[in-house]
Amino acid sequence: MSVDNLLPLELIDKCVGSQIWILMNGGKEFVGTLIGFDDYVNMVLEDVTEIDLNSTRTKLPKILLNGNNICMMVPGGDGTWVEAEE
Amino acid sequence: MSTNGDSPEEFKGDSRDPSGFLSEIIGAPVTVKLNSGIIYKGDLQSVDGYMNIALERCEEVSEGKVIRRWGDAFVRGNNVTYISADSS
């Protein structure tokens, strides 16, 4: 996916229909399929996994996530990351 | 459904965006999770653009068990993390 000269919300718009990883302000995370979003970046997600601070995973079929506490979104992310090398 | 809030796209009924999803699940059983971690389950009576929520048959759930029954309840939108459509 080319991200040259792309506004942030255009990047999110490109993610509609695909998997996205959402990191909340408090450290909670959501992984799911992005169905849609609005100007506040409230998001509709499907087949969601909620990952709370002690890594407990909860499955949710379809949710409206409040955009208020969203910190970061990773297109295509599945909740895993790569450790940086020393 | 009340639309007194400042919803950016004023509920136009496309299920791909948040307002469309909301109109899709009005009347249905939902789970509402607050930023504090409290979970409420009930029938979604109405929502507005602030995510203020009116729930019927509202129950407070903790660790999978109903701990309180509230009946009709109003939840102020700023506390809401998510609204989830219950699969059943």
Backbone of each chain as nested JSON, in Angstrom:
{
  "chains": [
    {"id": "A", "residues": [
      {"number": 1, "name": "MET", "atoms": {"N": [0.848, -1.208, 0.0], "CA": [0.0, 0.0, 0.0], "C": [0.88, 1.252, 0.0]}},
      {"number": 2, "name": "SER", "atoms": {"N": [0.741, 2.093, -1.033], "CA": [1.52, 3.319, -1.089], "C": [0.926, 4.359, -0.151]}},
      {"number": 3, "name": "VAL", "atoms": {"N": [1.76, 4.98, 0.652], "CA": [1.259, 6.0, 1.565], "C": [1.896, 7.353, 1.245]}},
      {"number": 4, "name": "ASP", "atoms": {"N": [2.41, 7.517, 0.038], "CA": [2.983, 8.797, -0.346], "C": [1.877, 9.82, -0.528]}},
      {"number": 5, "name": "ASN", "atoms": {"N": [2.113, 11.035, -0.006], "CA": [1.203, 12.157, -0.186], "C": [-0.234, 11.787, 0.175]}},
      {"number": 6, "name": "LEU", "atoms": {"N": [-0.38, 11.074, 1.264], "CA": [-1.702, 10.64, 1.672], "C": [-2.028, 11.307, 3.01]}},
      {"number": 7, "name": "LEU", "atoms": {"N": [-3.184, 11.941, 3.075], "CA": [-3.613, 12.513, 4.347], "C": [-3.922, 11.38, 5.327]}},
      {"number": 8, "name": "PRO", "atoms": {"N": [-3.773, 11.628, 6.634], "CA": [-4.018, 10.557, 7.616], "C": [-5.387, 9.886, 7.454]}},
      {"number": 9, "name": "LEU", "atoms": {"N": [-6.423, 10.687, 7.282], "CA": [-7.747, 10.073, 7.174], "C": [-7.935, 9.34, 5.85]}},
      {"number": 10, "name": "GLU", "atoms": {"N": [-7.189, 9.747, 4.826], "CA": [-7.236, 8.99, 3.561], "C": [-6.623, 7.614, 3.74]}},
      {"number": 11, "name": "LEU", "atoms": {"N": [-5.598, 7.556, 4.586], "CA": [-4.987, 6.251, 4.898], "C": [-6.015, 5.343, 5.575]}},
      {"number": 12, "name": "ILE", "atoms": {"N": [-6.745, 5.903, 6.546], "CA": [-7.762, 5.105, 7.232], "C": [-8.858, 4.694, 6.254]}},
      {"number": 13, "name": "ASP", "atoms": {"N": [-9.218, 5.617, 5.36], "CA": [-10.254, 5.289, 4.378], "C": [-9.826, 4.123, 3.496]}},
      {"number": 14, "name": "LYS", "atoms": {"N": [-8.533, 4.032, 3.193], "CA": [-8.029, 2.919, 2.401], "C": [-8.125, 1.598, 3.155]}},
      {"number": 15, "name": "CYS", "atoms": {"N": [-8.225, 1.688, 4.482], "CA": [-8.263, 0.47, 5.301], "C": [-9.665, -0.1, 5.448]}},
      {"number": 16, "name": "VAL", "atoms": {"N": [-10.678, 0.631, 4.973], "CA": [-12.043, 0.134, 5.115], "C": [-12.152, -1.213, 4.41]}},
      {"number": 17, "name": "GLY", "atoms": {"N": [-12.657, -2.204, 5.122], "CA": [-12.791, -3.547, 4.571], "C": [-11.643, -4.462, 4.934]}},
      {"number": 18, "name": "SER", "atoms": {"N": [-10.565, -3.896, 5.482], "CA": [-9.444, -4.763, 5.847], "C": [-9.182, -4.717, 7.352]}},
      {"number": 19, "name": "GLN", "atoms": {"N": [-8.253, -5.554, 7.777], "CA": [-7.974, -5.665, 9.204], "C": [-7.219, -4.442, 9.707]}},
      {"number": 20, "name": "ILE", "atoms": {"N": [-7.514, -4.049, 10.929], "CA": [-6.836, -2.892, 11.516], "C": [-6.611, -3.159, 12.998]}},
      {"number": 21, "name": "TRP", "atoms": {"N": [-5.519, -2.616, 13.496], "CA": [-5.159, -2.759, 14.915], "C": [-5.254, -1.383, 15.542]}},
      {"number": 22, "name": "ILE", "atoms": {"N": [-6.034, -1.268, 16.594], "CA": [-6.278, 0.024, 17.213], "C": [-5.755, 0.019, 18.639]}},
      {"number": 23, "name": "LEU", "atoms": {"N": [-4.91, 0.994, 18.955], "CA": [-4.359, 1.117, 20.306], "C": [-5.012, 2.319, 20.978]}},
      {"number": 24, "name": "MET", "atoms": {"N": [-5.573, 2.066, 22.158], "CA": [-6.291, 3.111, 22.897], "C": [-5.341, 3.816, 23.87]}},
      {"number": 25, "name": "ASN", "atoms": {"N": [-5.799, 4.978, 24.337], "CA": [-5.012, 5.782, 25.271], "C": [-4.586, 5.017, 26.513]}},
      {"number": 26, "name": "GLY", "atoms": {"N": [-5.479, 4.226, 27.083], "CA": [-5.181, 3.541, 28.33], "C": [-4.333, 2.298, 28.156]}},
      {"number": 27, "name": "GLY", "atoms": {"N": [-4.015, 1.917, 26.901], "CA": [-3.224, 0.73, 26.656], "C": [-4.034, -0.442, 26.152]}},
      {"number": 28, "name": "LYS", "atoms": {"N": [-5.364, -0.311, 26.218], "CA": [-6.235, -1.335, 25.657], "C": [-6.081, -1.364, 24.132]}},
      {"number": 29, "name": "GLU", "atoms": {"N": [-6.311, -2.536, 23.526], "CA": [-6.161, -2.653, 22.077], "C": [-7.359, -3.378, 21.472]}},
      {"number": 30, "name": "PHE", "atoms": {"N": [-7.628, -3.076, 20.211], "CA": [-8.665, -3.763, 19.459], "C": [-8.096, -4.171, 18.11]}},
      {"number": 31, "name": "VAL", "atoms": {"N": [-8.383, -5.408, 17.69], "CA": [-8.038, -5.857, 16.339], "C": [-9.332, -6.3, 15.674]}},
      {"number": 32, "name": "GLY", "atoms": {"N": [-9.591, -5.818, 14.471], "CA": [-10.819, -6.221, 13.783], "C": [-10.847, -5.713, 12.363]}},
      {"number": 33, "name": "THR", "atoms": {"N": [-11.935, -6.029, 11.677], "CA": [-12.117, -5.553, 10.304], "C": [-12.814, -4.202, 10.344]}},
      {"number": 34, "name": "LEU", "atoms": {"N": [-12.224, -3.203, 9.692], "CA": [-12.792, -1.855, 9.688], "C": [-13.955, -1.794, 8.702]}},
      {"number": 35, "name": "ILE", "atoms": {"N": [-15.137, -1.501, 9.229], "CA": [-16.334, -1.398, 8.387], "C": [-16.567, 0.047, 7.963]}},
      {"number": 36, "name": "GLY", "atoms": {"N": [-16.331, 0.976, 8.876], "CA": [-16.504, 2.385, 8.542], "C": [-16.082, 3.271, 9.687]}},
      {"number": 37, "name": "PHE", "atoms": {"N": [-16.017, 4.586, 9.411], "CA": [-15.664, 5.543, 10.464], "C": [-16.258, 6.889, 10.091]}},
      {"number": 38, "name": "ASP", "atoms": {"N": [-16.273, 7.825, 11.071], "CA": [-16.806, 9.157, 10.795], "C": [-15.739, 10.221, 11.049]}},
      {"number": 39, "name": "ASP", "atoms": {"N": [-16.146, 11.489, 11.014], "CA": [-15.188, 12.591, 11.136], "C": [-14.485, 12.618, 12.487]}},
      {"number": 40, "name": "TYR", "atoms": {"N": [-15.117, 12.038, 13.525], "CA": [-14.469, 11.97, 14.841], "C": [-13.573, 10.744, 14.954]}},
      {"number": 41, "name": "VAL", "atoms": {"N": [-13.506, 9.944, 13.893], "CA": [-12.806, 8.666, 13.895], "C": [-13.412, 7.702, 14.916]}},
      {"number": 42, "name": "ASN", "atoms": {"N": [-14.727, 7.863, 15.195], "CA": [-15.47, 6.751, 15.77], "C": [-15.439, 5.65, 14.72]}},
      {"number": 43, "name": "MET", "atoms": {"N": [-15.337, 4.405, 15.144], "CA": [-15.156, 3.335, 14.164], "C": [-16.145, 2.198, 14.34]}},
      {"number": 44, "name": "VAL", "atoms": {"N": [-16.629, 1.68, 13.228], "CA": [-17.404, 0.438, 13.244], "C": [-16.45, -0.688, 12.869]}},
      {"number": 45, "name": "LEU", "atoms": {"N": [-16.377, -1.688, 13.739], "CA": [-15.463, -2.821, 13.526], "C": [-16.236, -4.127, 13.617]}},
      {"number": 46, "name": "GLU", "atoms": {"N": [-15.783, -5.105, 12.829], "CA": [-16.42, -6.416, 12.819], "C": [-15.391, -7.475, 13.191]}},
      {"number": 47, "name": "ASP", "atoms": {"N": [-15.878, -8.596, 13.741], "CA": [-15.004, -9.715, 14.164], "C": [-13.836, -9.182, 14.991]}},
      {"number": 48, "name": "VAL", "atoms": {"N": [-14.193, -8.543, 16.098], "CA": [-13.228, -7.797, 16.895], "C": [-12.657, -8.661, 18.012]}},
      {"number": 49, "name": "THR", "atoms": {"N": [-11.381, -8.49, 18.27], "CA": [-10.767, -9.017, 19.484], "C": [-10.356, -7.833, 20.334]}},
      {"number": 50, "name": "GLU", "atoms": {"N": [-10.895, -7.775, 21.561], "CA": [-10.502, -6.741, 22.506], "C": [-9.376, -7.307, 23.357]}},
      {"number": 51, "name": "ILE", "atoms": {"N": [-8.263, -6.591, 23.437], "CA": [-7.118, -7.048, 24.237], "C": [-6.906, -6.039, 25.354]}},
      {"number": 52, "name": "ASP", "atoms": {"N": [-7.182, -6.453, 26.592], "CA": [-7.047, -5.481, 27.678], "C": [-5.646, -5.543, 28.285]}},
      {"number": 53, "name": "LEU", "atoms": {"N": [-5.436, -4.787, 29.363], "CA": [-4.071, -4.552, 29.848], "C": [-3.372, -5.813, 30.328]}},
      {"number": 54, "name": "ASN", "atoms": {"N": [-4.155, -6.797, 30.83], "CA": [-3.495, -8.049, 31.211], "C": [-3.632, -9.124, 30.135]}},
      {"number": 55, "name": "SER", "atoms": {"N": [-3.689, -8.66, 28.852], "CA": [-3.687, -9.519, 27.66], "C": [-4.888, -10.451, 27.578]}},
      {"number": 56, "name": "THR", "atoms": {"N": [-5.933, -10.186, 28.347], "CA": [-7.163, -10.964, 28.209], "C": [-7.825, -10.606, 26.891]}},
      {"number": 57, "name": "ARG", "atoms": {"N": [-8.193, -11.643, 26.116], "CA": [-8.8, -11.407, 24.807], "C": [-10.287, -11.686, 24.86]}},
      {"number": 58, "name": "THR", "atoms": {"N": [-11.081, -10.756, 24.36], "CA": [-12.528, -10.908, 24.296], "C": [-12.973, -10.741, 22.857]}},
      {"number": 59, "name": "LYS", "atoms": {"N": [-13.772, -11.693, 22.367], "CA": [-14.299, -11.61, 21.005], "C": [-15.604, -10.815, 21.002]}},
      {"number": 60, "name": "LEU", "atoms": {"N": [-15.748, -9.935, 20.032], "CA": [-16.966, -9.148, 19.872], "C": [-17.359, -9.179, 18.403]}},
      {"number": 61, "name": "PRO", "atoms": {"N": [-18.628, -9.51, 18.084], "CA": [-19.001, -9.647, 16.673], "C": [-18.953, -8.329, 15.894]}},
      {"number": 62, "name": "LYS", "atoms": {"N": [-19.561, -7.282, 16.45], "CA": [-19.589, -5.999, 15.734], "C": [-19.733, -4.874, 16.74]}},
      {"number": 63, "name": "ILE", "atoms": {"N": [-18.866, -3.888, 16.67], "CA": [-18.905, -2.813, 17.661], "C": [-18.801, -1.438, 17.011]}},
      {"number": 64, "name": "LEU", "atoms": {"N": [-19.319, -0.449, 17.74], "CA": [-19.025, 0.956, 17.445], "C": [-18.047, 1.417, 18.514]}},
      {"number": 65, "name": "LEU", "atoms": {"N": [-16.826, 1.734, 18.105], "CA": [-15.778, 2.137, 19.034], "C": [-15.732, 3.656, 19.103]}},
      {"number": 66, "name": "ASN", "atoms": {"N": [-15.805, 4.204, 20.316], "CA": [-15.714, 5.647, 20.507], "C": [-14.314, 6.13, 20.116]}},
      {"number": 67, "name": "GLY", "atoms": {"N": [-14.261, 7.156, 19.253], "CA": [-12.978, 7.649, 18.774], "C": [-12.211, 8.473, 19.792]}},
      {"number": 68, "name": "ASN", "atoms": {"N": [-12.894, 8.835, 20.873], "CA": [-12.325, 9.726, 21.874], "C": [-10.979, 9.264, 22.424]}},
      {"number": 69, "name": "ASN", "atoms": {"N": [-10.848, 7.975, 22.666], "CA": [-9.662, 7.462, 23.345], "C": [-8.731, 6.683, 22.428]}},
      {"number": 70, "name": "ILE", "atoms": {"N": [-8.95, 6.841, 21.107], "CA": [-8.06, 6.146, 20.179], "C": [-6.732, 6.889, 20.111]}},
      {"number": 71, "name": "CYS", "atoms": {"N": [-5.646, 6.136, 20.247], "CA": [-4.319, 6.736, 20.21], "C": [-3.653, 6.478, 18.863]}},
      {"number": 72, "name": "MET", "atoms": {"N": [-3.664, 5.239, 18.403], "CA": [-2.942, 4.886, 17.171], "C": [-3.692, 3.768, 16.448]}},
      {"number": 73, "name": "MET", "atoms": {"N": [-3.569, 3.796, 15.123], "CA": [-4.167, 2.731, 14.325], "C": [-3.115, 2.159, 13.396]}},
      {"number": 74, "name": "VAL", "atoms": {"N": [-3.053, 0.845, 13.303], "CA": [-2.061, 0.176, 12.462], "C": [-2.781, -0.609, 11.374]}},
      {"number": 75, "name": "PRO", "atoms": {"N": [-2.746, -0.133, 10.12], "CA": [-3.409, -0.857, 9.037], "C": [-2.827, -2.257, 8.896]}},
      {"number": 76, "name": "GLY", "atoms": {"N": [-3.705, -3.246, 8.827], "CA": [-3.259, -4.623, 8.636], "C": [-2.692, -5.265, 9.883]}},
      {"number": 77, "name": "GLY", "atoms": {"N": [-2.617, -4.5, 10.989], "CA": [-2.008, -5.033, 12.212], "C": [-2.85, -6.126, 12.831]}},
      {"number": 78, "name": "ASP", "atoms": {"N": [-2.193, -7.105, 13.461], "CA": [-2.925, -8.204, 14.101], "C": [-2.632, -8.268, 15.59]}},
      {"number": 79, "name": "GLY", "atoms": {"N": [-2.068, -7.213, 16.159], "CA": [-1.788, -7.189, 17.578], "C": [-0.401, -7.691, 17.924]}},
      {"number": 80, "name": "THR", "atoms": {"N": [0.383, -8.013, 16.904], "CA": [1.764, -8.436, 17.166], "C": [2.736, -7.397, 16.621]}},
      {"number": 81, "name": "TRP", "atoms": {"N": [3.931, -7.356, 17.171], "CA": [4.934, -6.397, 16.725], "C": [6.295, -7.065, 16.735]}},
      {"number": 82, "name": "VAL", "atoms": {"N": [7.258, -6.366, 16.124], "CA": [8.618, -6.899, 16.022], "C": [9.508, -6.132, 16.984]}},
      {"number": 83, "name": "GLU", "atoms": {"N": [10.216, -6.848, 17.85], "CA": [11.138, -6.192, 18.775], "C": [12.281, -5.549, 17.992]}},
      {"number": 84, "name": "ALA", "atoms": {"N": [12.694, -4.358, 18.413], "CA": [13.85, -3.715, 17.794], "C": [15.123, -4.447, 18.211]}},
      {"number": 85, "name": "GLU", "atoms": {"N": [16.076, -4.515, 17.288], "CA": [17.343, -5.179, 17.634], "C": [18.202, -4.233, 18.454]}},
      {"number": 86, "name": "GLU", "atoms": {"N": [19.037, -4.821, 19.311], "CA": [19.905, -3.989, 20.174], "C": [20.91, -3.231, 19.329]}}
    ]},
    {"id": "B", "residues": [
      {"number": 1, "name": "MET", "atoms": {"N": [-35.632, 7.819, 16.818], "CA": [-34.296, 7.966, 17.408], "C": [-33.96, 9.444, 17.523]}},
      {"number": 2, "name": "SER", "atoms": {"N": [-33.407, 9.831, 18.639], "CA": [-33.052, 11.242, 18.796], "C": [-31.713, 11.526, 18.123]}},
      {"number": 3, "name": "THR", "atoms": {"N": [-31.609, 12.684, 17.513], "CA": [-30.366, 13.052, 16.839], "C": [-29.93, 14.438, 17.285]}},
      {"number": 4, "name": "ASN", "atoms": {"N": [-30.045, 14.677, 18.593], "CA": [-29.736, 16.009, 19.086], "C": [-28.235, 16.286, 19.164]}},
      {"number": 5, "name": "GLY", "atoms": {"N": [-27.44, 15.244, 19.122], "CA": [-26.001, 15.426, 19.244], "C": [-25.398, 15.989, 17.975]}},
      {"number": 6, "name": "ASP", "atoms": {"N": [-24.095, 16.255, 18.054], "CA": [-23.452, 16.849, 16.888], "C": [-22.804, 15.767, 16.036]}},
      {"number": 7, "name": "SER", "atoms": {"N": [-23.598, 14.762, 15.67], "CA": [-23.092, 13.721, 14.791], "C": [-22.633, 14.342, 13.479]}},
      {"number": 8, "name": "PRO", "atoms": {"N": [-21.427, 13.995, 13.035], "CA": [-20.905, 14.645, 11.839], "C": [-21.704, 14.341, 10.584]}},
      {"number": 9, "name": "GLU", "atoms": {"N": [-22.344, 13.214, 10.529], "CA": [-23.094, 12.927, 9.305], "C": [-24.549, 12.59, 9.575]}},
      {"number": 10, "name": "GLU", "atoms": {"N": [-25.066, 13.018, 10.687], "CA": [-26.49, 12.992, 10.992], "C": [-27.258, 11.767, 10.486]}},
      {"number": 11, "name": "PHE", "atoms": {"N": [-26.81, 10.609, 10.875], "CA": [-27.58, 9.369, 10.71], "C": [-28.228, 9.222, 9.334]}},
      {"number": 12, "name": "LYS", "atoms": {"N": [-27.459, 8.931, 8.353], "CA": [-28.063, 8.789, 7.04], "C": [-28.305, 7.334, 6.648]}},
      {"number": 13, "name": "GLY", "atoms": {"N": [-28.009, 6.4, 7.542], "CA": [-28.481, 5.045, 7.347], "C": [-27.674, 4.157, 6.415]}},
      {"number": 14, "name": "ASP", "atoms": {"N": [-26.393, 4.402, 6.319], "CA": [-25.519, 3.497, 5.592], "C": [-24.801, 2.665, 6.645]}},
      {"number": 15, "name": "SER", "atoms": {"N": [-24.977, 1.344, 6.606], "CA": [-24.467, 0.53, 7.703], "C": [-22.94, 0.485, 7.714]}},
      {"number": 16, "name": "ARG", "atoms": {"N": [-22.288, 1.118, 6.751], "CA": [-20.829, 1.11, 6.726], "C": [-20.23, 2.181, 7.64]}},
      {"number": 17, "name": "ASP", "atoms": {"N": [-21.008, 3.191, 8.023], "CA": [-20.468, 4.212, 8.911], "C": [-21.139, 4.113, 10.289]}},
      {"number": 18, "name": "PRO", "atoms": {"N": [-20.57, 4.796, 11.284], "CA": [-21.096, 4.661, 12.647], "C": [-22.591, 4.947, 12.772]}},
      {"number": 19, "name": "SER", "atoms": {"N": [-23.084, 5.994, 12.131], "CA": [-24.503, 6.328, 12.278], "C": [-25.385, 5.242, 11.68]}},
      {"number": 20, "name": "GLY", "atoms": {"N": [-24.946, 4.669, 10.561], "CA": [-25.719, 3.598, 9.954], "C": [-25.748, 2.362, 10.821]}},
      {"number": 21, "name": "PHE", "atoms": {"N": [-24.617, 2.053, 11.438], "CA": [-24.548, 0.914, 12.347], "C": [-25.502, 1.123, 13.517]}},
      {"number": 22, "name": "LEU", "atoms": {"N": [-25.537, 2.357, 14.044], "CA": [-26.42, 2.638, 15.176], "C": [-27.877, 2.438, 14.805]}},
      {"number": 23, "name": "SER", "atoms": {"N": [-28.298, 2.969, 13.651], "CA": [-29.704, 2.807, 13.289], "C": [-30.032, 1.342, 13.041]}},
      {"number": 24, "name": "GLU", "atoms": {"N": [-29.008, 0.558, 12.646], "CA": [-29.187, -0.876, 12.423], "C": [-29.469, -1.62, 13.733]}},
      {"number": 25, "name": "ILE", "atoms": {"N": [-28.882, -1.163, 14.835], "CA": [-28.976, -1.935, 16.081], "C": [-29.946, -1.328, 17.09]}},
      {"number": 26, "name": "ILE", "atoms": {"N": [-30.701, -0.294, 16.703], "CA": [-31.713, 0.249, 17.616], "C": [-32.732, -0.844, 17.935]}},
      {"number": 27, "name": "GLY", "atoms": {"N": [-33.039, -1.017, 19.213], "CA": [-34.001, -2.024, 19.638], "C": [-33.374, -3.375, 19.916]}},
      {"number": 28, "name": "ALA", "atoms": {"N": [-32.125, -3.566, 19.492], "CA": [-31.477, -4.862, 19.641], "C": [-30.728, -4.939, 20.971]}},
      {"number": 29, "name": "PRO", "atoms": {"N": [-30.467, -6.171, 21.458], "CA": [-29.647, -6.31, 22.666], "C": [-28.194, -5.911, 22.388]}},
      {"number": 30, "name": "VAL", "atoms": {"N": [-27.655, -5.101, 23.269], "CA": [-26.287, -4.611, 23.088], "C": [-25.502, -4.726, 24.39]}},
      {"number": 31, "name": "THR", "atoms": {"N": [-24.186, -4.677, 24.241], "CA": [-23.28, -4.552, 25.374], "C": [-22.59, -3.206, 25.262]}},
      {"number": 32, "name": "VAL", "atoms": {"N": [-22.616, -2.438, 26.34], "CA": [-21.945, -1.144, 26.354], "C": [-20.824, -1.209, 27.366]}},
      {"number": 33, "name": "LYS", "atoms": {"N": [-19.603, -0.916, 26.916], "CA": [-18.479, -0.904, 27.851], "C": [-18.044, 0.533, 28.089]}},
      {"number": 34, "name": "LEU", "atoms": {"N": [-17.841, 0.896, 29.331], "CA": [-17.403, 2.243, 29.679], "C": [-15.885, 2.287, 29.829]}},
      {"number": 35, "name": "ASN", "atoms": {"N": [-15.341, 3.493, 29.8], "CA": [-13.9, 3.667, 29.969], "C": [-13.422, 3.1, 31.301]}},
      {"number": 36, "name": "SER", "atoms": {"N": [-14.288, 3.111, 32.318], "CA": [-13.92, 2.585, 33.629], "C": [-13.889, 1.064, 33.648]}},
      {"number": 37, "name": "GLY", "atoms": {"N": [-14.372, 0.424, 32.594], "CA": [-14.396, -1.03, 32.539], "C": [-15.749, -1.624, 32.878]}},
      {"number": 38, "name": "ILE", "atoms": {"N": [-16.657, -0.798, 33.398], "CA": [-17.998, -1.285, 33.721], "C": [-18.707, -1.703, 32.433]}},
      {"number": 39, "name": "ILE", "atoms": {"N": [-19.427, -2.83, 32.496], "CA": [-20.164, -3.327, 31.334], "C": [-21.653, -3.296, 31.628]}},
      {"number": 40, "name": "TYR", "atoms": {"N": [-22.406, -2.696, 30.723], "CA": [-23.861, -2.7, 30.806], "C": [-24.419, -3.474, 29.628]}},
      {"number": 41, "name": "LYS", "atoms": {"N": [-25.416, -4.308, 29.896], "CA": [-26.132, -5.0, 28.832], "C": [-27.594, -4.58, 28.885]}},
      {"number": 42, "name": "GLY", "atoms": {"N": [-28.218, -4.474, 27.722], "CA": [-29.629, -4.109, 27.68], "C": [-30.089, -3.945, 26.25]}},
      {"number": 43, "name": "ASP", "atoms": {"N": [-31.356, -3.52, 26.102], "CA": [-31.871, -3.25, 24.763], "C": [-31.631, -1.786, 24.435]}},
      {"number": 44, "name": "LEU", "atoms": {"N": [-31.025, -1.549, 23.283], "CA": [-30.667, -0.186, 22.89], "C": [-31.917, 0.571, 22.476]}},
      {"number": 45, "name": "GLN", "atoms": {"N": [-32.322, 1.517, 23.328], "CA": [-33.545, 2.264, 23.02], "C": [-33.239, 3.422, 22.096]}},
      {"number": 46, "name": "SER", "atoms": {"N": [-32.181, 4.173, 22.365], "CA": [-31.785, 5.256, 21.467], "C": [-30.344, 5.681, 21.744]}},
      {"number": 47, "name": "VAL", "atoms": {"N": [-29.754, 6.319, 20.738], "CA": [-28.41, 6.877, 20.837], "C": [-28.428, 8.221, 20.141]}},
      {"number": 48, "name": "ASP", "atoms": {"N": [-27.564, 9.149, 20.553], "CA": [-27.414, 10.376, 19.796], "C": [-25.951, 10.548, 19.384]}},
      {"number": 49, "name": "GLY", "atoms": {"N": [-25.685, 11.675, 18.783], "CA": [-24.35, 11.918, 18.242], "C": [-23.268, 12.061, 19.299]}},
      {"number": 50, "name": "TYR", "atoms": {"N": [-23.648, 12.258, 20.569], "CA": [-22.659, 12.278, 21.649], "C": [-22.371, 10.879, 22.166]}},
      {"number": 51, "name": "MET", "atoms": {"N": [-23.058, 9.879, 21.605], "CA": [-23.019, 8.503, 22.116], "C": [-23.697, 8.414, 23.474]}},
      {"number": 52, "name": "ASN", "atoms": {"N": [-24.509, 9.415, 23.85], "CA": [-25.436, 9.231, 24.958], "C": [-26.329, 8.053, 24.591]}},
      {"number": 53, "name": "ILE", "atoms": {"N": [-26.628, 7.21, 25.568], "CA": [-27.337, 5.964, 25.276], "C": [-28.485, 5.772, 26.26]}},
      {"number": 54, "name": "ALA", "atoms": {"N": [-29.652, 5.413, 25.737], "CA": [-30.754, 4.977, 26.59], "C": [-30.896, 3.47, 26.444]}},
      {"number": 55, "name": "LEU", "atoms": {"N": [-30.841, 2.761, 27.566], "CA": [-30.944, 1.296, 27.57], "C": [-32.198, 0.87, 28.328]}},
      {"number": 56, "name": "GLU", "atoms": {"N": [-32.902, -0.095, 27.782], "CA": [-33.996, -0.739, 28.497], "C": [-33.499, -2.081, 29.027]}},
      {"number": 57, "name": "ARG", "atoms": {"N": [-34.118, -2.572, 30.088], "CA": [-33.702, -3.834, 30.733], "C": [-32.206, -3.799, 31.055]}},
      {"number": 58, "name": "CYS", "atoms": {"N": [-31.721, -2.66, 31.479], "CA": [-30.28, -2.499, 31.658], "C": [-29.77, -3.306, 32.858]}},
      {"number": 59, "name": "GLU", "atoms": {"N": [-28.692, -4.062, 32.623], "CA": [-28.05, -4.84, 33.682], "C": [-26.574, -4.501, 33.727]}},
      {"number": 60, "name": "GLU", "atoms": {"N": [-26.021, -4.448, 34.906], "CA": [-24.577, -4.261, 35.057], "C": [-23.933, -5.635, 35.203]}},
      {"number": 61, "name": "VAL", "atoms": {"N": [-22.922, -5.902, 34.396], "CA": [-22.308, -7.225, 34.357], "C": [-20.854, -7.125, 34.799]}},
      {"number": 62, "name": "SER", "atoms": {"N": [-20.452, -8.01, 35.68], "CA": [-19.059, -8.066, 36.11], "C": [-18.614, -9.518, 36.12]}},
      {"number": 63, "name": "GLU", "atoms": {"N": [-17.516, -9.801, 35.477], "CA": [-16.96, -11.156, 35.365], "C": [-18.024, -12.154, 34.904]}},
      {"number": 64, "name": "GLY", "atoms": {"N": [-18.81, -11.729, 33.922], "CA": [-19.791, -12.601, 33.306], "C": [-21.081, -12.779, 34.085]}},
      {"number": 65, "name": "LYS", "atoms": {"N": [-21.172, -12.146, 35.265], "CA": [-22.382, -12.295, 36.077], "C": [-23.108, -10.961, 36.207]}},
      {"number": 66, "name": "VAL", "atoms": {"N": [-24.443, -11.042, 36.197], "CA": [-25.242, -9.836, 36.419], "C": [-25.141, -9.476, 37.894]}},
      {"number": 67, "name": "ILE", "atoms": {"N": [-24.676, -8.243, 38.17], "CA": [-24.556, -7.852, 39.58], "C": [-25.614, -6.829, 39.981]}},
      {"number": 68, "name": "ARG", "atoms": {"N": [-26.174, -6.105, 39.006], "CA": [-27.235, -5.143, 39.317], "C": [-28.199, -5.063, 38.157]}},
      {"number": 69, "name": "ARG", "atoms": {"N": [-29.469, -4.855, 38.472], "CA": [-30.459, -4.604, 37.422], "C": [-30.951, -3.178, 37.569]}},
      {"number": 70, "name": "TRP", "atoms": {"N": [-30.799, -2.398, 36.501], "CA": [-31.136, -0.978, 36.551], "C": [-32.466, -0.665, 35.88]}},
      {"number": 71, "name": "GLY", "atoms": {"N": [-32.982, -1.564, 35.038], "CA": [-34.191, -1.232, 34.28], "C": [-33.883, -0.22, 33.196]}},
      {"number": 72, "name": "ASP", "atoms": {"N": [-34.658, 0.859, 33.107], "CA": [-34.375, 1.918, 32.135], "C": [-33.207, 2.762, 32.634]}},
      {"number": 73, "name": "ALA", "atoms": {"N": [-32.224, 2.97, 31.765], "CA": [-31.055, 3.728, 32.199], "C": [-30.539, 4.614, 31.079]}},
      {"number": 74, "name": "PHE", "atoms": {"N": [-29.941, 5.711, 31.483], "CA": [-29.29, 6.633, 30.555], "C": [-27.794, 6.611, 30.844]}},
      {"number": 75, "name": "VAL", "atoms": {"N": [-26.983, 6.458, 29.794], "CA": [-25.532, 6.478, 29.968], "C": [-24.994, 7.699, 29.227]}},
      {"number": 76, "name": "ARG", "atoms": {"N": [-24.255, 8.551, 29.928], "CA": [-23.704, 9.742, 29.269], "C": [-22.566, 9.319, 28.326]}},
      {"number": 77, "name": "GLY", "atoms": {"N": [-22.607, 9.87, 27.111], "CA": [-21.777, 9.379, 26.022], "C": [-20.288, 9.477, 26.246]}},
      {"number": 78, "name": "ASN", "atoms": {"N": [-19.836, 10.46, 27.03], "CA": [-18.389, 10.645, 27.177], "C": [-17.725, 9.471, 27.899]}},
      {"number": 79, "name": "ASN", "atoms": {"N": [-18.516, 8.656, 28.598], "CA": [-17.955, 7.514, 29.329], "C": [-17.865, 6.239, 28.495]}},
      {"number": 80, "name": "VAL", "atoms": {"N": [-18.416, 6.262, 27.301], "CA": [-18.562, 5.032, 26.524], "C": [-17.281, 4.703, 25.757]}},
      {"number": 81, "name": "THR", "atoms": {"N": [-16.777, 3.486, 25.918], "CA": [-15.676, 3.005, 25.073], "C": [-16.233, 2.411, 23.79]}},
      {"number": 82, "name": "TYR", "atoms": {"N": [-17.166, 1.454, 23.94], "CA": [-17.779, 0.897, 22.732], "C": [-19.202, 0.418, 22.993]}},
      {"number": 83, "name": "ILE", "atoms": {"N": [-19.946, 0.324, 21.887], "CA": [-21.263, -0.303, 21.881], "C": [-21.136, -1.525, 20.998]}},
      {"number": 84, "name": "SER", "atoms": {"N": [-21.455, -2.688, 21.525], "CA": [-21.324, -3.928, 20.775], "C": [-22.698, -4.56, 20.573]}},
      {"number": 85, "name": "ALA", "atoms": {"N": [-22.986, -4.942, 19.327], "CA": [-24.224, -5.67, 19.052], "C": [-24.063, -7.089, 19.562]}},
      {"number": 86, "name": "ASP", "atoms": {"N": [-24.966, -7.548, 20.437], "CA": [-24.878, -8.918, 20.925], "C": [-25.265, -9.861, 19.794]}},
      {"number": 87, "name": "SER", "atoms": {"N": [-24.543, -10.987, 19.702], "CA": [-24.765, -11.893, 18.572], "C": [-26.09, -12.63, 18.695]}},
      {"number": 88, "name": "SER", "atoms": {"N": [-26.549, -12.87, 19.943], "CA": [-27.773, -13.653, 20.116], "C": [-28.997, -12.872, 19.66]}}
    ]}
  ]
}
